[in-house]
């Protein structure tokens, strides 16, 4: 996977496309490591956001603090979207009864 090399305020196109595809309503299997990373990133985002709001200054898109928040948010999404989908009930039942998925299934 490509590394995050930009500090612009725009989300890269591939991130937006992945986010759109990931909105399926399915749960994800989050490992202990991924959960810990999400927790740390969430705390960092919350801390920087609170600090930015409490400073009371005008928020500019070129503000390094805002860019840091956006980078952390992109990393948070990346960690989350790299976690595999949890199998649906149908998928679990098919696996339990050793039933092959229907032809043309993309899973």
N, CA, C and O atoms as a GROMACS GRO file, in nm:
protein
  428
    1UNK      N    1   0.084  -0.117   0.000
    1UNK     CA    2   0.000   0.000   0.000
    1UNK      C    3   0.089   0.123   0.000
    1UNK      O    4   0.196   0.124   0.061
    2UNK      N    5   0.044   0.226  -0.068
    2UNK     CA    6   0.121   0.350  -0.076
    2UNK      C    7   0.125   0.417   0.061
    2UNK      O    8   0.030   0.411   0.139
    3UNK      N    9   0.237   0.481   0.086
    3UNK     CA   10   0.249   0.552   0.213
    3UNK      C   11   0.190   0.690   0.200
    3UNK      O   12   0.178   0.743   0.090
    4UNK      N   13   0.154   0.746   0.311
    4UNK     CA   14   0.097   0.880   0.314
    4UNK      C   15   0.211   0.979   0.305
    4UNK      O   16   0.293   0.989   0.397
    5UNK      N   17   0.219   1.053   0.194
    5UNK     CA   18   0.330   1.145   0.173
    5UNK      C   19   0.286   1.289   0.161
    5UNK      O   20   0.370   1.378   0.143
    6UNK      N   21   0.161   1.314   0.170
    6UNK     CA   22   0.112   1.450   0.152
    6UNK      C   23   0.057   1.506   0.281
    6UNK      O   24   0.005   1.432   0.365
    7UNK      N   25   0.067   1.635   0.297
    7UNK     CA   26   0.009   1.700   0.414
    7UNK      C   27  -0.096   1.801   0.371
    7UNK      O   28  -0.129   1.893   0.447
    8UNK      N   29  -0.149   1.785   0.251
    8UNK     CA   30  -0.253   1.876   0.205
    8UNK      C   31  -0.383   1.844   0.276
    8UNK      O   32  -0.397   1.740   0.339
    9UNK      N   33  -0.478   1.935   0.264
    9UNK     CA   34  -0.604   1.917   0.334
    9UNK      C   35  -0.701   1.830   0.256
    9UNK      O   36  -0.805   1.791   0.310
   10UNK      N   37  -0.670   1.798   0.133
   10UNK     CA   38  -0.757   1.713   0.053
   10UNK      C   39  -0.727   1.566   0.079
   10UNK      O   40  -0.611   1.527   0.096
   11UNK      N   41  -0.832   1.486   0.081
   11UNK     CA   42  -0.815   1.342   0.097
   11UNK      C   43  -0.781   1.286  -0.040
   11UNK      O   44  -0.850   1.316  -0.137
   12UNK      N   45  -0.676   1.204  -0.051
   12UNK     CA   46  -0.642   1.146  -0.181
   12UNK      C   47  -0.760   1.069  -0.238
   12UNK      O   48  -0.840   1.011  -0.165
   13UNK      N   49  -0.769   1.069  -0.370
   13UNK     CA   50  -0.881   1.007  -0.439
   13UNK      C   51  -0.897   0.860  -0.402
   13UNK      O   52  -1.009   0.813  -0.380
   14UNK      N   53  -0.786   0.787  -0.395
   14UNK     CA   54  -0.797   0.645  -0.364
   14UNK      C   55  -0.855   0.624  -0.224
   14UNK      O   56  -0.924   0.525  -0.201
   15UNK      N   57  -0.827   0.714  -0.130
   15UNK     CA   58  -0.885   0.703   0.005
   15UNK      C   59  -1.035   0.724   0.000
   15UNK      O   60  -1.111   0.651   0.064
   16UNK      N   61  -1.079   0.822  -0.078
   16UNK     CA   62  -1.222   0.849  -0.090
   16UNK      C   63  -1.294   0.733  -0.158
   16UNK      O   64  -1.405   0.697  -0.118
   17UNK      N   65  -1.232   0.675  -0.259
   17UNK     CA   66  -1.292   0.561  -0.328
   17UNK      C   67  -1.302   0.441  -0.235
   17UNK      O   68  -1.404   0.372  -0.233
   18UNK      N   69  -1.198   0.416  -0.159
   18UNK     CA   70  -1.201   0.303  -0.065
   18UNK      C   71  -1.307   0.326   0.042
   18UNK      O   72  -1.377   0.233   0.082
   19UNK      N   73  -1.320   0.451   0.088
   19UNK     CA   74  -1.420   0.482   0.190
   19UNK      C   75  -1.560   0.459   0.135
   19UNK      O   76  -1.647   0.407   0.205
   20UNK      N   77  -1.583   0.497   0.010
   20UNK     CA   78  -1.715   0.479  -0.050
   20UNK      C   79  -1.748   0.331  -0.063
   20UNK      O   80  -1.862   0.290  -0.036
   21UNK      N   81  -1.651   0.249  -0.104
   21UNK     CA   82  -1.675   0.105  -0.116
   21UNK      C   83  -1.695   0.039   0.019
   21UNK      O   84  -1.766  -0.060   0.030
   22UNK      N   85  -1.632   0.094   0.122
   22UNK     CA   86  -1.636   0.031   0.254
   22UNK      C   87  -1.766   0.058   0.328
   22UNK      O   88  -1.791  -0.003   0.432
   23UNK      N   89  -1.850   0.145   0.278
   23UNK     CA   90  -1.976   0.176   0.346
   23UNK      C   91  -2.082   0.071   0.315
   23UNK      O   92  -2.185   0.102   0.256
   24UNK      N   93  -2.055  -0.050   0.353
   24UNK     CA   94  -2.146  -0.159   0.323
   24UNK      C   95  -2.234  -0.196   0.443
   24UNK      O   96  -2.326  -0.276   0.430
   25UNK      N   97  -2.206  -0.139   0.556
   25UNK     CA   98  -2.282  -0.173   0.676
   25UNK      C   99  -2.235  -0.302   0.742
   25UNK      O  100  -2.295  -0.347   0.839
   26UNK      N  101  -2.128  -0.362   0.689
   26UNK     CA  102  -2.077  -0.486   0.747
   26UNK      C  103  -1.978  -0.455   0.858
   26UNK      O  104  -1.907  -0.355   0.854
   27UNK      N  105  -1.976  -0.541   0.956
   27UNK     CA  106  -1.879  -0.528   1.065
   27UNK      C  107  -1.742  -0.571   1.017
   27UNK      O  108  -1.727  -0.639   0.915
   28UNK      N  109  -1.642  -0.530   1.094
   28UNK     CA  110  -1.504  -0.569   1.062
   28UNK      C  111  -1.446  -0.643   1.181
   28UNK      O  112  -1.482  -0.619   1.296
   29UNK      N  113  -1.354  -0.734   1.152
   29UNK     CA  114  -1.280  -0.806   1.256
   29UNK      C  115  -1.158  -0.722   1.290
   29UNK      O  116  -1.062  -0.716   1.213
   30UNK      N  117  -1.160  -0.658   1.404
   30UNK     CA  118  -1.051  -0.570   1.444
   30UNK      C  119  -0.961  -0.646   1.539
   30UNK      O  120  -1.005  -0.690   1.646
   31UNK      N  121  -0.835  -0.660   1.501
   31UNK     CA  122  -0.739  -0.731   1.584
   31UNK      C  123  -0.706  -0.646   1.707
   31UNK      O  124  -0.738  -0.527   1.712
   32UNK      N  125  -0.641  -0.708   1.803
   32UNK     CA  126  -0.599  -0.637   1.923
   32UNK      C  127  -0.505  -0.522   1.887
   32UNK      O  128  -0.516  -0.412   1.942
   33UNK      N  129  -0.412  -0.548   1.794
   33UNK     CA  130  -0.315  -0.446   1.753
   33UNK      C  131  -0.385  -0.329   1.683
   33UNK      O  132  -0.355  -0.213   1.710
   34UNK      N  133  -0.477  -0.362   1.592
   34UNK     CA  134  -0.550  -0.257   1.521
   34UNK      C  135  -0.637  -0.178   1.618
   34UNK      O  136  -0.647  -0.055   1.606
   35UNK      N  137  -0.700  -0.245   1.712
   35UNK     CA  138  -0.781  -0.176   1.812
   35UNK      C  139  -0.699  -0.082   1.895
   35UNK      O  140  -0.742   0.030   1.926
   36UNK      N  141  -0.579  -0.126   1.933
   36UNK     CA  142  -0.490  -0.040   2.012
   36UNK      C  143  -0.447   0.081   1.930
   36UNK      O  144  -0.444   0.193   1.981
   37UNK      N  145  -0.415   0.059   1.802
   37UNK     CA  146  -0.376   0.170   1.714
   37UNK      C  147  -0.492   0.268   1.697
   37UNK      O  148  -0.471   0.390   1.702
   38UNK      N  149  -0.614   0.217   1.678
   38UNK     CA  150  -0.731   0.303   1.664
   38UNK      C  151  -0.755   0.385   1.791
   38UNK      O  152  -0.792   0.502   1.784
   39UNK      N  153  -0.734   0.322   1.905
   39UNK     CA  154  -0.752   0.392   2.032
   39UNK      C  155  -0.650   0.506   2.047
   39UNK      O  156  -0.687   0.617   2.085
   40UNK      N  157  -0.524   0.478   2.019
   40UNK     CA  158  -0.420   0.580   2.030
   40UNK      C  159  -0.444   0.693   1.931
   40UNK      O  160  -0.435   0.810   1.968
   41UNK      N  161  -0.475   0.659   1.807
   41UNK     CA  162  -0.503   0.762   1.707
   41UNK      C  163  -0.625   0.846   1.746
   41UNK      O  164  -0.625   0.968   1.729
   42UNK      N  165  -0.727   0.780   1.797
   42UNK     CA  166  -0.846   0.853   1.840
   42UNK      C  167  -0.817   0.952   1.951
   42UNK      O  168  -0.866   1.065   1.949
   43UNK      N  169  -0.736   0.910   2.048
   43UNK     CA  170  -0.700   1.001   2.157
   43UNK      C  171  -0.618   1.119   2.105
   43UNK      O  172  -0.639   1.233   2.146
   44UNK      N  173  -0.525   1.091   2.013
   44UNK     CA  174  -0.442   1.198   1.956
   44UNK      C  175  -0.528   1.297   1.878
   44UNK      O  176  -0.509   1.418   1.888
   45UNK      N  177  -0.621   1.246   1.799
   45UNK     CA  178  -0.711   1.333   1.722
   45UNK      C  179  -0.795   1.418   1.816
   45UNK      O  180  -0.809   1.539   1.796
   46UNK      N  181  -0.850   1.355   1.919
   46UNK     CA  182  -0.934   1.428   2.014
   46UNK      C  183  -0.852   1.536   2.087
   46UNK      O  184  -0.900   1.648   2.105
   47UNK      N  185  -0.732   1.502   2.128
   47UNK     CA  186  -0.647   1.599   2.199
   47UNK      C  187  -0.616   1.719   2.110
   47UNK      O  188  -0.632   1.834   2.152
   48UNK      N  189  -0.571   1.693   1.987
   48UNK     CA  190  -0.536   1.804   1.898
   48UNK      C  191  -0.658   1.888   1.859
   48UNK      O  192  -0.649   2.010   1.846
   49UNK      N  193  -0.771   1.822   1.841
   49UNK     CA  194  -0.894   1.894   1.807
   49UNK      C  195  -0.938   1.983   1.923
   49UNK      O  196  -0.972   2.099   1.902
   50UNK      N  197  -0.937   1.930   2.045
   50UNK     CA  198  -0.972   2.010   2.162
   50UNK      C  199  -0.878   2.128   2.177
   50UNK      O  200  -0.922   2.240   2.206
   51UNK      N  201  -0.749   2.104   2.156
   51UNK     CA  202  -0.651   2.211   2.168
   51UNK      C  203  -0.676   2.319   2.063
   51UNK      O  204  -0.668   2.438   2.093
   52UNK      N  205  -0.706   2.278   1.941
   52UNK     CA  206  -0.732   2.372   1.832
   52UNK      C  207  -0.856   2.457   1.862
   52UNK      O  208  -0.854   2.578   1.842
   53UNK      N  209  -0.962   2.394   1.910
   53UNK     CA  210  -1.086   2.465   1.940
   53UNK      C  211  -1.067   2.558   2.059
   53UNK      O  212  -1.115   2.672   2.057
   54UNK      N  213  -0.998   2.512   2.162
   54UNK     CA  214  -0.980   2.593   2.283
   54UNK      C  215  -0.887   2.711   2.263
   54UNK      O  216  -0.892   2.806   2.341
   55UNK      N  217  -0.801   2.707   2.161
   55UNK     CA  218  -0.715   2.820   2.133
   55UNK      C  219  -0.795   2.939   2.085
   55UNK      O  220  -0.754   3.054   2.102
   56UNK      N  221  -0.909   2.914   2.024
   56UNK     CA  222  -0.998   3.020   1.980
   56UNK      C  223  -0.947   3.101   1.863
   56UNK      O  224  -1.000   3.208   1.834
   57UNK      N  225  -0.845   3.052   1.796
   57UNK     CA  226  -0.794   3.127   1.681
   57UNK      C  227  -0.870   3.088   1.556
   57UNK      O  228  -0.938   2.986   1.551
   58UNK      N  229  -0.856   3.170   1.454
   58UNK     CA  230  -0.921   3.144   1.326
   58UNK      C  231  -0.854   3.021   1.263
   58UNK      O  232  -0.732   3.011   1.256
   59UNK      N  233  -0.937   2.929   1.217
   59UNK     CA  234  -0.885   2.805   1.161
   59UNK      C  235  -0.859   2.826   1.012
   59UNK      O  236  -0.949   2.866   0.938
   60UNK      N  237  -0.738   2.800   0.971
   60UNK     CA  238  -0.695   2.815   0.832
   60UNK      C  239  -0.657   2.677   0.780
   60UNK      O  240  -0.600   2.597   0.854
   61UNK      N  241  -0.689   2.650   0.654
   61UNK     CA  242  -0.658   2.517   0.599
   61UNK      C  243  -0.509   2.490   0.592
   61UNK      O  244  -0.469   2.374   0.579
   62UNK      N  245  -0.425   2.591   0.600
   62UNK     CA  246  -0.280   2.573   0.598
   62UNK      C  247  -0.221   2.562   0.739
   62UNK      O  248  -0.100   2.553   0.755
   63UNK      N  249  -0.307   2.562   0.840
   63UNK     CA  250  -0.260   2.551   0.978
   63UNK      C  251  -0.198   2.413   1.000
   63UNK      O  252  -0.263   2.312   0.975
   64UNK      N  253  -0.072   2.407   1.045
   64UNK     CA  254  -0.006   2.278   1.064
   64UNK      C  255  -0.079   2.187   1.162
   64UNK      O  256  -0.077   2.065   1.148
   65UNK      N  257  -0.144   2.245   1.262
   65UNK     CA  258  -0.217   2.165   1.359
   65UNK      C  259  -0.338   2.097   1.293
   65UNK      O  260  -0.366   1.980   1.319
   66UNK      N  261  -0.407   2.171   1.208
   66UNK     CA  262  -0.519   2.113   1.135
   66UNK      C  263  -0.471   2.005   1.038
   66UNK      O  264  -0.536   1.901   1.024
   67UNK      N  265  -0.358   2.028   0.974
   67UNK     CA  266  -0.303   1.928   0.884
   67UNK      C  267  -0.262   1.802   0.961
   67UNK      O  268  -0.278   1.691   0.911
   68UNK      N  269  -0.210   1.819   1.081
   68UNK     CA  270  -0.174   1.704   1.165
   68UNK      C  271  -0.298   1.623   1.200
   68UNK      O  272  -0.295   1.500   1.198
   69UNK      N  273  -0.407   1.691   1.232
   69UNK     CA  274  -0.533   1.623   1.263
   69UNK      C  275  -0.580   1.544   1.142
   69UNK      O  276  -0.624   1.430   1.154
   70UNK      N  277  -0.571   1.604   1.024
   70UNK     CA  278  -0.616   1.537   0.903
   70UNK      C  279  -0.529   1.416   0.869
   70UNK      O  280  -0.579   1.314   0.822
   71UNK      N  281  -0.400   1.426   0.894
   71UNK     CA  282  -0.312   1.312   0.872
   71UNK      C  283  -0.348   1.198   0.967
   71UNK      O  284  -0.356   1.082   0.926
   72UNK      N  285  -0.370   1.232   1.095
   72UNK     CA  286  -0.408   1.130   1.193
   72UNK      C  287  -0.542   1.066   1.156
   72UNK      O  288  -0.559   0.945   1.172
   73UNK      N  289  -0.636   1.146   1.108
   73UNK     CA  290  -0.766   1.092   1.068
   73UNK      C  291  -0.752   0.999   0.948
   73UNK      O  292  -0.818   0.895   0.942
   74UNK      N  293  -0.665   1.033   0.853
   74UNK     CA  294  -0.642   0.946   0.737
   74UNK      C  295  -0.579   0.815   0.781
   74UNK      O  296  -0.614   0.708   0.731
   75UNK      N  297  -0.485   0.822   0.875
   75UNK     CA  298  -0.422   0.700   0.927
   75UNK      C  299  -0.524   0.615   1.002
   75UNK      O  300  -0.522   0.492   0.993
   76UNK      N  301  -0.613   0.680   1.076
   76UNK     CA  302  -0.718   0.610   1.150
   76UNK      C  303  -0.807   0.533   1.052
   76UNK      O  304  -0.837   0.415   1.073
   77UNK      N  305  -0.848   0.600   0.943
   77UNK     CA  306  -0.930   0.532   0.841
   77UNK      C  307  -0.855   0.417   0.778
   77UNK      O  308  -0.911   0.310   0.755
   78UNK      N  309  -0.727   0.438   0.749
   78UNK     CA  310  -0.647   0.334   0.685
   78UNK      C  311  -0.638   0.210   0.773
   78UNK      O  312  -0.656   0.098   0.725
   79UNK      N  313  -0.612   0.229   0.901
   79UNK     CA  314  -0.605   0.114   0.994
   79UNK      C  315  -0.739   0.042   0.997
   79UNK      O  316  -0.743  -0.081   0.991
   80UNK      N  317  -0.848   0.117   1.007
   80UNK     CA  318  -0.981   0.057   1.014
   80UNK      C  319  -1.015  -0.020   0.886
   80UNK      O  320  -1.061  -0.134   0.893
   81UNK      N  321  -0.991   0.042   0.770
   81UNK     CA  322  -1.029  -0.021   0.644
   81UNK      C  323  -0.940  -0.139   0.608
   81UNK      O  324  -0.978  -0.220   0.523
   82UNK      N  325  -0.824  -0.151   0.669
   82UNK     CA  326  -0.740  -0.267   0.645
   82UNK      C  327  -0.785  -0.389   0.726
   82UNK      O  328  -0.740  -0.500   0.700
   83UNK      N  329  -0.873  -0.369   0.821
   83UNK     CA  330  -0.928  -0.482   0.897
   83UNK      C  331  -1.028  -0.555   0.808
   83UNK      O  332  -1.110  -0.491   0.742
   84UNK      N  333  -1.022  -0.688   0.806
   84UNK     CA  334  -1.112  -0.762   0.717
   84UNK      C  335  -1.257  -0.757   0.766
   84UNK      O  336  -1.284  -0.737   0.884
   85UNK      N  337  -1.347  -0.776   0.671
   85UNK     CA  338  -1.488  -0.784   0.706
   85UNK      C  339  -1.514  -0.909   0.788
   85UNK      O  340  -1.454  -1.013   0.764
   86UNK      N  341  -1.602  -0.898   0.886
   86UNK     CA  342  -1.647  -1.015   0.960
   86UNK      C  343  -1.742  -1.092   0.869
   86UNK      O  344  -1.820  -1.031   0.795
   87UNK      N  345  -1.737  -1.224   0.874
   87UNK     CA  346  -1.828  -1.300   0.788
   87UNK      C  347  -1.973  -1.278   0.829
   87UNK      O  348  -2.006  -1.265   0.947
   88UNK      N  349  -2.060  -1.273   0.728
   88UNK     CA  350  -2.202  -1.258   0.755
   88UNK      C  351  -2.256  -1.391   0.808
   88UNK      O  352  -2.188  -1.493   0.804
   89UNK      N  353  -2.377  -1.388   0.857
   89UNK     CA  354  -2.440  -1.511   0.906
   89UNK      C  355  -2.449  -1.614   0.794
   89UNK      O  356  -2.423  -1.733   0.815
   90UNK      N  357  -2.485  -1.568   0.675
   90UNK     CA  358  -2.494  -1.660   0.560
   90UNK      C  359  -2.359  -1.722   0.531
   90UNK      O  360  -2.350  -1.843   0.507
   91UNK      N  361  -2.253  -1.642   0.533
   91UNK     CA  362  -2.119  -1.695   0.507
   91UNK      C  363  -2.076  -1.795   0.614
   91UNK      O  364  -2.014  -1.896   0.584
   92UNK      N  365  -2.110  -1.766   0.740
   92UNK     CA  366  -2.076  -1.860   0.847
   92UNK      C  367  -2.152  -1.990   0.833
   92UNK      O  368  -2.096  -2.098   0.853
   93UNK      N  369  -2.281  -1.982   0.798
   93UNK     CA  370  -2.361  -2.104   0.780
   93UNK      C  371  -2.310  -2.186   0.662
   93UNK      O  372  -2.300  -2.308   0.670
   94UNK      N  373  -2.276  -2.118   0.551
   94UNK     CA  374  -2.221  -2.189   0.435
   94UNK      C  375  -2.092  -2.261   0.473
   94UNK      O  376  -2.070  -2.375   0.434
   95UNK      N  377  -2.006  -2.194   0.549
   95UNK     CA  378  -1.879  -2.256   0.591
   95UNK      C  379  -1.906  -2.374   0.685
   95UNK      O  380  -1.840  -2.477   0.675
   96UNK      N  381  -2.002  -2.358   0.776
   96UNK     CA  382  -2.032  -2.464   0.872
   96UNK      C  383  -2.084  -2.589   0.802
   96UNK      O  384  -2.046  -2.701   0.835
   97UNK      N  385  -2.173  -2.568   0.704
   97UNK     CA  386  -2.232  -2.681   0.633
   97UNK      C  387  -2.154  -2.717   0.506
   97UNK      O  388  -2.199  -2.801   0.427
   98UNK      N  389  -2.039  -2.655   0.485
   98UNK     CA  390  -1.953  -2.682   0.369
   98UNK      C  391  -2.028  -2.666   0.238
   98UNK      O  392  -2.019  -2.750   0.149
   99UNK      N  393  -2.102  -2.557   0.228
   99UNK     CA  394  -2.177  -2.526   0.106
   99UNK      C  395  -2.098  -2.420   0.028
   99UNK      O  396  -2.057  -2.319   0.083
  100UNK      N  397  -2.079  -2.447  -0.100
  100UNK     CA  398  -2.004  -2.352  -0.184
  100UNK      C  399  -2.089  -2.228  -0.208
  100UNK      O  400  -2.211  -2.237  -0.216
  101UNK      N  401  -2.024  -2.112  -0.218
  101UNK     CA  402  -2.099  -1.990  -0.250
  101UNK      C  403  -2.159  -2.000  -0.389
  101UNK      O  404  -2.108  -2.074  -0.473
  102UNK      N  405  -2.267  -1.926  -0.415
  102UNK     CA  406  -2.331  -1.932  -0.547
  102UNK      C  407  -2.234  -1.887  -0.657
  102UNK      O  408  -2.144  -1.806  -0.633
  103UNK      N  409  -2.254  -1.938  -0.777
  103UNK     CA  410  -2.169  -1.900  -0.891
  103UNK      C  411  -2.182  -1.750  -0.916
  103UNK      O  412  -2.291  -1.692  -0.906
  104UNK      N  413  -2.070  -1.688  -0.949
  104UNK     CA  414  -2.070  -1.545  -0.975
  104UNK      C  415  -2.053  -1.460  -0.850
  104UNK      O  416  -2.052  -1.338  -0.857
  105UNK      N  417  -2.039  -1.526  -0.736
  105UNK     CA  418  -2.017  -1.453  -0.612
  105UNK      C  419  -1.878  -1.396  -0.612
  105UNK      O  420  -1.783  -1.465  -0.650
  106UNK      N  421  -1.862  -1.271  -0.569
  106UNK     CA  422  -1.731  -1.205  -0.570
  106UNK      C  423  -1.657  -1.222  -0.439
  106UNK      O  424  -1.552  -1.160  -0.422
  107UNK      N  425  -1.705  -1.300  -0.348
  107UNK     CA  426  -1.638  -1.318  -0.218
  107UNK      C  427  -1.565  -1.448  -0.214
  107UNK      O  428  -1.503  -1.480  -0.113
   0.00000   0.00000   0.00000
